Amino acid sequence: MAAVLSLRSSPSLPQCPAQVVFPPTPREDLPLGRTLALSAFAAAHGSCKAAKRAARLRRAAMWLGCLHGLAERLPQHSTVYLTGLSPDLEGEPCEVLGFDPSAKRWLLRFLHPRFENQSCQVPEQCFTFGYCVQPGAAALGGSAAPGGAAREAKRRPGLGRGLEAAEQLEQGQVIFEECPFLITADDVNEVCRAYFKMRAASGDSPGALDAFNRLSAGEHFSQEAVQRCEAQAAQVWQAATSRAASPLELRQIAEVLRRWEANRFLQGAGGAGRGRAGRYALFSWVSLLNHSCQPSAMLDSLSALQSGALPEDGKSRVKALRGLAPGEAICINYGPPELLEWDVARRREYLQRQNGFTCRCPRCLTEAKAKPQGEEKSDLVSSVAECSYT
Ligand SMILES: C[S@@+](CC[C@H](N)C(=O)[O-])C[C@H]1O[C@@H](n2cnc3c(N)ncnc32)[C@H](O)[C@@H]1O
């Protein structure tokens, strides 16, 4: 299954030199592209000096975290797919090595073994983002978020885990910041490829898979959301292999998709170019933040999306919207800013559709109690006493 999902087959094997520039143009002096290309070149030709230099540069580039193109910001080592270059290369998976600002091209390494680590330079519009696993960003457990100002709260009925202030927090304070351990395109096939990549790497580097498995598996999902994930799992399987799936295999994939849907946060809104769909991120700590229609905190990558300015370093920051006493819940608004002005029915309808759960934040429970809606009335009224986290 892993192998089938991670590779796309191509009927013919295009003959590529060690580095290809698409579309072909005369080479100028390309400092970044050239140095990063040494890595692939060295791997192909066994040059020890070049390999050492490339390794040094790659270590230095690790600090960049995110690479900037003309309009794109991509985490290093992202898996992308070529598009629009030639029929032979359509959909070919590649790893992002760097961006060459003078040539205005991305440096990519072919992932299929038949290319023997060759690299290519392509313009921004000639690939689509797939996913990126960042095992180094996965937290190793513990009960406090980075910096110690937030900690895991006691489980609450109907809500599961959450975060709370571990100390007095001031309005506007950055409570903690975190890089995602997984970023995916808004595509269930990519989510499954990323999952199988984490699984394949879990022997040497178990961090990302452990962090993924610690996330809630959509325990409070509506029946409709559960069924949607099951249908998507069947589609993913069908697209990947002609073998019939066992019920256990389908259940496992559906669970992966539920985990992703329940814990993802929008990271990139996507641009105008071909295939520039939205991107979602999973975090060890940010993904523990519950939603509230009267939020006490905000996620700056969400507000940056609205202003069009994504965080430069790839980190998302959780900021206090007001002062919080130790033990107070840290909750954010999962929806657009205007959600906070909608009435309870519209807010809950939005969260049900977009996030798969019936909102049980104190504001919704109180407003639903004052203005009962159909069949949910008795269920909600009985929950008011159980859930009070503002
Ligand atoms: C990003 S996770 C938050 C952490 C999660 N509570 C846990 O136990 O890991 C989102 C999930 O938490 C639950 N959740 C978050 N906010 C909620 C709310 N206001 N009402 C009901 N469930 C909520 C839902 O199950 C949702 O799918």
The ligand as an ORCA input file, in Angstrom:
! r2SCAN-3c Opt
* xyz 0 1
  C      -8.192     20.576     16.974
  S      -8.985     19.397     17.935
  C      -8.955     20.110     19.521
  C      -8.436     19.173     20.579
  C      -9.353     18.018     20.907
  N     -10.415     18.470     21.835
  C      -8.621     16.812     21.516
  O      -9.156     16.172     22.421
  O      -7.543     16.486     21.018
  C     -10.630     19.644     17.369
  C     -11.640     18.679     17.932
  O     -11.968     19.043     19.276
  C     -13.378     19.020     19.484
  N     -13.843     20.406     19.692
  C     -13.096     21.527     19.633
  N     -13.829     22.600     19.934
  C     -15.080     22.180     20.161
  C     -16.312     22.811     20.505
  N     -16.396     24.126     20.673
  N     -17.392     22.040     20.657
  C     -17.336     20.696     20.514
  N     -16.218     20.030     20.198
  C     -15.093     20.755     20.021
  C     -13.971     18.419     18.228
  O     -14.058     17.027     18.424
  C     -12.943     18.722     17.181
  O     -12.975     17.774     16.136
*
